Amino acid sequence: MISYAPLWETMKKRGVTTYALINKHGVSPYTVTMLKRNQSITMNTLEKLCNILDCTADDVVKFEKD
């Protein structure tokens, strides 16, 4: 199971809101909805999030056993 719990913590630490992701950094609202629902995103989106937040993939997503 995919979990984006690390993303929300990283965003909080960096002071980045979902509003900023959409309006400042060009992340689509659809992508933010996918993240909130713990659904799959592309590697390009993961890379973009890592660049925005200056972090690694581990700071964005974790995989949990069902």
Phi and psi in degrees as GROMACS dihedral restraints (atoms count N, CA, C in turn):
[ dihedral_restraints ]
;  ai    aj    ak    al  type     phi  dphi    fc
    3     4     5     6     1   -87.1    20    10
    4     5     6     7     1   137.5    20    10
    6     7     8     9     1  -133.2    20    10
    7     8     9    10     1   130.4    20    10
    9    10    11    12     1  -101.9    20    10
   10    11    12    13     1    21.6    20    10
   12    13    14    15     1   -54.6    20    10
   13    14    15    16     1   -41.4    20    10
   15    16    17    18     1   -61.0    20    10
   16    17    18    19     1   -32.7    20    10
   18    19    20    21     1   -60.3    20    10
   19    20    21    22     1   -47.9    20    10
   21    22    23    24     1   -64.3    20    10
   22    23    24    25     1   -36.9    20    10
   24    25    26    27     1   -67.2    20    10
   25    26    27    28     1   -43.4    20    10
   27    28    29    30     1   -63.5    20    10
   28    29    30    31     1   -42.7    20    10
   30    31    32    33     1   -61.6    20    10
   31    32    33    34     1   -42.1    20    10
   33    34    35    36     1   -62.3    20    10
   34    35    36    37     1   -45.3    20    10
   36    37    38    39     1   -62.5    20    10
   37    38    39    40     1   -35.7    20    10
   39    40    41    42     1   -89.5    20    10
   40    41    42    43     1    -7.2    20    10
   42    43    44    45     1    72.5    20    10
   43    44    45    46     1    31.1    20    10
   45    46    47    48     1  -106.5    20    10
   46    47    48    49     1   127.4    20    10
   48    49    50    51     1   -99.1    20    10
   49    50    51    52     1   167.2    20    10
   51    52    53    54     1   -64.9    20    10
   52    53    54    55     1   -32.9    20    10
   54    55    56    57     1   -59.0    20    10
   55    56    57    58     1   -45.2    20    10
   57    58    59    60     1   -65.3    20    10
   58    59    60    61     1   -39.7    20    10
   60    61    62    63     1   -56.8    20    10
   61    62    63    64     1   -44.1    20    10
   63    64    65    66     1   -75.3    20    10
   64    65    66    67     1   -51.5    20    10
   66    67    68    69     1   -89.0    20    10
   67    68    69    70     1   -29.1    20    10
   69    70    71    72     1   -96.2    20    10
   70    71    72    73     1   -37.6    20    10
   72    73    74    75     1  -107.3    20    10
   73    74    75    76     1    -3.3    20    10
   75    76    77    78     1    77.5    20    10
   76    77    78    79     1    18.4    20    10
   78    79    80    81     1   -76.0    20    10
   79    80    81    82     1   134.2    20    10
   81    82    83    84     1   -72.3    20    10
   82    83    84    85     1   148.4    20    10
   84    85    86    87     1   -58.4    20    10
   85    86    87    88     1   -33.8    20    10
   87    88    89    90     1   -60.9    20    10
   88    89    90    91     1   -42.7    20    10
   90    91    92    93     1   -63.9    20    10
   91    92    93    94     1   -41.7    20    10
   93    94    95    96     1   -61.9    20    10
   94    95    96    97     1   -39.9    20    10
   96    97    98    99     1   -63.1    20    10
   97    98    99   100     1   -42.1    20    10
   99   100   101   102     1   -60.5    20    10
  100   101   102   103     1   -41.7    20    10
  102   103   104   105     1   -63.6    20    10
  103   104   105   106     1   -43.8    20    10
  105   106   107   108     1   -63.8    20    10
  106   107   108   109     1   -28.4    20    10
  108   109   110   111     1   -94.4    20    10
  109   110   111   112     1     6.4    20    10
  111   112   113   114     1    55.9    20    10
  112   113   114   115     1    41.4    20    10
  114   115   116   117     1  -101.7    20    10
  115   116   117   118     1   165.1    20    10
  117   118   119   120     1   -64.7    20    10
  118   119   120   121     1   144.8    20    10
  120   121   122   123     1  -127.1    20    10
  121   122   123   124     1   166.4    20    10
  123   124   125   126     1   -79.2    20    10
  124   125   126   127     1   162.1    20    10
  126   127   128   129     1   -64.5    20    10
  127   128   129   130     1   -33.3    20    10
  129   130   131   132     1   -61.7    20    10
  130   131   132   133     1   -41.5    20    10
  132   133   134   135     1   -66.9    20    10
  133   134   135   136     1   -41.3    20    10
  135   136   137   138     1   -60.3    20    10
  136   137   138   139     1   -44.3    20    10
  138   139   140   141     1   -61.6    20    10
  139   140   141   142     1   -42.1    20    10
  141   142   143   144     1   -62.5    20    10
  142   143   144   145     1   -44.0    20    10
  144   145   146   147     1   -62.1    20    10
  145   146   147   148     1   -42.2    20    10
  147   148   149   150     1   -62.9    20    10
  148   149   150   151     1   -39.4    20    10
  150   151   152   153     1   -68.1    20    10
  151   152   153   154     1   -42.6    20    10
  153   154   155   156     1   -61.4    20    10
  154   155   156   157     1   -44.6    20    10
  156   157   158   159     1   -93.1    20    10
  157   158   159   160     1    -1.9    20    10
  159   160   161   162     1    50.8    20    10
  160   161   162   163     1    60.0    20    10
  162   163   164   165     1  -145.2    20    10
  163   164   165   166     1  -175.0    20    10
  165   166   167   168     1  -107.8    20    10
  166   167   168   169     1   171.1    20    10
  168   169   170   171     1   -58.3    20    10
  169   170   171   172     1   -33.0    20    10
  171   172   173   174     1   -63.4    20    10
  172   173   174   175     1   -22.9    20    10
  174   175   176   177     1   -86.0    20    10
  175   176   177   178     1    -1.3    20    10
  177   178   179   180     1  -115.5    20    10
  178   179   180   181     1   -44.0    20    10
  180   181   182   183     1  -137.3    20    10
  181   182   183   184     1   149.5    20    10
  183   184   185   186     1  -138.1    20    10
  184   185   186   187     1   153.2    20    10
  186   187   188   189     1  -110.3    20    10
  187   188   189   190     1   127.8    20    10
  189   190   191   192     1  -117.8    20    10
  190   191   192   193     1   146.3    20    10
  192   193   194   195     1   -73.0    20    10
  193   194   195   196     1   143.1    20    10
